[in-house]
């Protein structure tokens, strides 16, 4: 929402500048009336409302705050958020934040296929990371938090990276560690 607040403040500054320009032009033209009439106020409020609605409609929701469908898994690789979808035995990976391709998504593909096999979606707002993706864990966890994730499945070895992390982080994000792909499947769908 900070982007929206900034855009609204910029809009207000532009309006103030425009009002001042109009006032000065009227003064130069010999019209000393500084007070705008009621119609101008209503018109300005209407324009402000239209601008605010347009801005709100263009701002996407948080990418990981979702209720996935069967066969859909979200993950992060190289600081990009991806959505993996398996449909009709075909795997499709979409980068939701950039244009790069993921280096490895085998683990996520296994979970998506299991989701189809069980006809059960993974829990809402879930991110699944494998060993290669769980590097720079503090940055990834911040991305997950900022984008609305609630459940994060991580490989067991990455537990050492969160030693000393704030206790509130553990309360805000549900971190679940797995040792094997079989254990991951049990934890996600169990």
N, C-alpha and C positions, 0 to 999 in steps of 0.2 A: 504494500500500500504506500510505501514511501515514494515510489515513482508517481503514483497518482497525486499525492500531496504536493510533490514538486511541480507537476504539470498544472495543478490548480493554482498554486502560488505564482507561477510564471504567467498564467492567464490573467490573474488579478493585477499583476504589475503592468501587463500590456494594456489592460483596461484603464488603469490610472494614467498611464502615459497618453493614451488616446484622449481621455477626458481633458488632460492638461493641454494637449495640442488643439483640441476643439475650443477650449476656453481662450487660448491665446489667439487663435484665428478670429474668434468672435470679437475679441478686444481690438484687434487690428482693423477689423471691418466696422468698428464703431458700435457693435452690439455688446453692451456691458452686462447682459443678463447671465450671471454665473450659475444660477440654480437651474438644473435640468427639470423639465416638467415631469409629471407622473407617468406619462406615456413612455418617456425615455427610460425610466426606472423599470417599468414592466418589461419593456423590450430587452434591456440589459439582462434582467433576471432570466428571461426566456432563453436568450442566447447562452448564458452561463449554464443553464440546465441542459441544453442540447450538447454543449461541449463536454460537460461532465458525463453524460450518458454515452457519448461516443467514445470517450477515453475508457470508461469502465467496460464497454463491450469489446474493446481491443486488447485489454490486459488479460492474458491467459491465467487460468487457475493454477494452483500449485501442482506441478507435474506428477508428484508421487502421492498426492492425496486423492486416492481413487478407489474404486471398487472394480477390480479387474474381471474380465470375462474368462470363461474356461479357455485354457491354452495361452494365456497372456502372462508374461513375467516382466518386471522392471528390474534393471540393474544399472550400475555405474561403471564405466570403464574410461580411464584416462580423463577424468573430470567431466565426462559427458554422460547424460542420462539417456538410456536406451529402453525401448519397449520391444520385446521379442514376442512374436505371435506365431503359433503353429496352427495351421488351418489346412485341412485336406492333405495332410502329410507334407506340407510345404512350410518351411521356416522363413519368416520375414522379420528383419531387424530394422527398426526405425530409430534414428538419432533424434531425440526430442530437443536437444539444445545446441546442436552444431551440425557439422557435415562429415566428421570423421567416421570411420568404420571401427567396430570393436575388434580387438585382437583375438578374443576367445569368448565363446558363449556356450560351451558344451554343457556346463552345469545348469544354466538357465533353460537350455533346450530339454534337458532331462526332466526338469520340473514342469515345463509346459506340456510335454508329452504325458507325464503322469497325471496332470490336471485333466487332460482329454480322456485318458484311460479311465479315470475315476468320475469323469463328468462333474468335476468340482473345481471351482476357481480357488486360487490361493487367497489367503486373508487379505482384506483391504489394506491399502497403503503399505505394501510390503516391497522390500528390496532384497534381492538375493545376490550375494557376492561370492566369487570363488577366490582361491588363493592368490591368483595373479591380480585380481581387482582390489584386494583388501590392503593395498599399500596406501600410504598417506592417509591412514584411518581418521585422524582428527578432521582433515579437510572433507573426506567423504561423509562423515557423520554430520558435519555442519551442513553440507549440501542436502543430505537426507532430511534433516530438521527443517531447513529453509523451504524445502519443496513438499513438506507435509507427510513424509514417511513416518510410520509408527512402529513397524516391525522390520527388523533388519537381521537377516541370517548371514552369519560370518563363519569362515573356517576357524577351527579351534586354534590354530597357530597365531591368529591375529589378536588373541586375547592379551598377549603381552604388550600390544600397542596401546591398550587403554588403561594400563596400570597408572594410577594417579589421576585419571580423568575425574572431573567433578561428579559427585554423587547424583546431582540433579540430571545429568546426562542419562544415567541409567534409568531414572524414573520417567523421563520424557520419552526416550526411545527404548523399545523393547528389543534388546540385543540377545540373539539366540545363536549359540555356537554349535557347530557340527564338526564331526571328525571324518565321516565318510558320506558319500552321496546317498547311501541307503538311510543313514541317520537323518540327513537333511530331508529326505522324502517323508520320513516318519514325523519329523517335527513340523513340517509345513502342513501336512494333511492330517496329522494325528489329533 
